C-alpha cells in the first residue's frame, strides 16, 4: 500500500471571509465530507459573530484565552481547555484583552 500525501486545503493564514468575523485569521488543515479541521488565530478584540451550524464543533484553545457563548450561555476558554458546540445551537467566540489560538474540529457527519 502506497502512502498518500495530500495538500492542506488552506495552509496560509488568511482573514475569515464572513462579514461578522473581525480580526480573525484561519488555516484549513483538513476538509472532507465528514470532517473539517482548522486553526483560528484571534487578535485582541477579535470576534466571530453568533451563528448556528448544522453539525457539532469541538473548540480547543491552544494558546491565550478568550470568551465563548453557546445557546446564550457565556464562559471563558483558556489554553488547555476545550468545549463542544452542539449542532444547531447559536455559538460565538471572541477575545478582549488577549490573543487566542484555537483548533476547530467540525464533525460534518453529525448533521
Residue pairs with C-beta under 8 A, 6 or more apart in sequence:
8 27
8 28
8 29
8 30
9 28
9 29
9 30
9 31
10 26
10 27
10 28
10 38
11 27
11 29
12 27
13 25
13 26
13 27
13 41
14 25
14 26
14 27
15 21
15 24
15 25
15 26
16 24
16 25
16 26
16 40
16 48
18 48
18 49
19 49
20 47
20 48
20 49
20 51
21 47
21 48
21 49
22 45
22 46
22 47
23 42
23 43
23 44
23 45
23 46
23 47
24 40
24 41
24 42
24 43
24 46
24 47
24 48
25 40
25 41
26 38
26 39
26 40
26 41
27 38
27 39
28 36
28 37
28 38
29 37
29 38
29 39
30 36
30 37
31 37
33 108
34 107
34 108
34 109
35 105
35 106
35 107
35 108
35 109
36 104
36 105
36 106
36 108
37 103
37 104
37 105
37 106
38 103
38 104
38 106
39 62
39 101
39 102
39 103
39 104
40 48
40 93
40 101
40 102
40 104
41 99
41 100
41 101
42 64
42 66
42 93
42 94
42 95
42 99
42 100
42 101
42 102
43 95
43 99
44 95
44 96
44 97
44 98
44 99
45 95
45 96
46 94
46 95
46 100
47 92
47 93
47 94
47 95
48 92
48 93
48 94
49 92
50 69
50 90
50 91
50 92
51 90
51 91
51 92
52 87
52 88
52 89
52 90
52 91
53 85
53 87
53 88
53 91
53 106
54 87
54 88
54 111
55 87
55 106
55 107
55 108
55 109
55 110
55 111
56 84
56 85
56 86
56 87
56 106
56 107
56 110
57 84
57 85
57 91
57 104
57 105
57 106
57 107
58 82
58 83
58 84
58 85
58 104
58 105
58 107
59 68
59 77
59 82
59 83
59 84
59 85
59 93
59 102
59 103
59 104
60 81
60 82
60 102
60 103
60 104
60 105
61 77
61 78
61 79
61 80
61 81
61 82
61 100
61 101
61 102
62 79
62 101
62 102
62 103
63 79
63 99
63 100
63 101
64 78
64 79
64 95
64 98
64 99
64 100
64 101
65 76
65 77
65 78
65 79
65 95
65 98
65 100
66 76
66 77
66 93
66 94
66 95
66 96
66 98
66 100
66 102
67 74
67 75
67 76
67 77
67 93
67 94
67 95
67 96
68 74
68 75
68 76
68 77
68 83
68 91
68 92
68 93
68 94
69 75
69 90
69 91
69 92
70 83
70 85
70 86
70 89
70 90
70 91
71 86
71 89
71 90
71 91
72 90
75 83
77 83
77 93
77 100
85 91
87 110
87 111
93 102
